Amino acid sequence: MSERRDYEMSDEQYKRLVIALNDARNQPVMMIGGSTGPSLQETANRQWALLGGEMGFDAMSVRPIPGRSERWFSAIPVKLPLPGRGRINIVVNGPPPHEAGRPIEVEDQFGAPFKVGEWVQEGERWFLVLP
């Protein structure tokens, strides 16, 4: 398991987190089609995931640090993609067959699937191009 690290949110990041949670807490709710929208916990998880993407930590590993301000927390670091590297190619020797379905499934931290790239042929080589 990775070592935990201490992090400090900027004033802007902290305000954004507090505003999102207060908005979710104070939002009037009307049930439509059996759904009331995201819960306070789901909103908190989403905000921590966004912050984790910015700061490079696993959002599900966040813990408060006793004795420090609310802006401080510990979490397990993760590697962020390097900015400015251009596209990322996954090179294969041919496109996926139609009957195989998706060769790679990608989900966010909440288990929601999403499309992450497109197949591109350049000459005889195929690339799964990631944005």
N, C-alpha and C positions, 0 to 999 in steps of 0.2 A: 504494500500500500504506500502511496506517496506521502511525503511529509506535509503536514499542515503549514500554512503560512499566514501571517497577519496582514490584513488589508485595511486601508482607510479610504472611505468614499470621499469624493470632493463635495463641497457644499451643493453644487448643482445636482450631482447624482443622488445625494441624500434627499434634497427637496423633491426631486422627481419621484423617488420611491414613496415618500410620505404623501405626496399629492395623489398618486395613483391609489394608495391604500385608503386614504380618506375618501376619495371619490367612490371607490368600491363600497366602502362602509356606509356612506350616506346616499347611495344611489337608490331611488325608489324602484321597486321591483314589481313587474307585472308578468305573471306566468302566461306565456304564449306557446301553444303547442307542446305543453309539458316541460318546457325549459325556462329557467329563470335567468339564464346567462351565467357567466363565470362567477364562482363563489369567491369570497374574500381570500380563501386559501389558494385558489387557482390564480387569482390576480397577484397575490404575493409571489407564488412560484414563477409566474411569467416575468414579473419585475426583477426577481433575483436572477433568472436565466438571462435576461437582457444585460444586467449588470455583469454577470459572469462572462458573457461574450465580450464585453468591453474591457474587463480587467484581467481576464484569463484565469478564472477559477471555476470549479464544478459547483454549480448553483445548489445542488442537493447536499453539499457537504458544509454549508455555512453554519457557523456557531458564533454566538455573541462572545465577547471577551469581557469577563467580569472586571469591574473597576475602571473600564475605559468608556469613552463616550459612545453613543449609539452609532456613530459613523465607523467605528472599528469593529472588525469581525475576523474570524479565522476561517480558512477554507483550504481545500486541496487544489493546488495549481493545475491547470491544463495548458497545453500548447495552443496558441492562437495561430491562424494562418498568417503567413508573412505578407504584409501589404506591399503592393506595387510589383508583384511577381508575375502579373499577367494571368492568362488562363492556366488551368491545371488540366493536364491530359492523362487519362488512364488509357494506355495503349493495349489493344487486343488484336488478334489476327483475323477478325471478321465481326460482322454485326451479330447481335443476338438473333437466334431463330424466332419466328413469330410464335411458335407454340411454347417457347420457353418462358414466356412472361417477362417480367422485369428482371434483368440480371442482378440489379442492386436495388435494395429497398432502403430508403432513408427516412428516418423518423426524427421528430424533435424530442425534447426531453419529456413531453407529455404523451408520446406515442402516436402523434398525428403524422401520417405519411405526407411527403411532399416531393415534387419533382426537383431534381438537383442539377440536371445537365441535359445535354442532347448528344445524340450520335452524329458524328461527322466523318465522312470518308475523304481522305486526301491520298490520291493515287491508290495503291493497294492496301494502305493502312487505314484502320478504323480507330477513332478516338472517342471516348466518352468525355466530353468537354464540360468541365465544371466552371460555373461563373466565378 
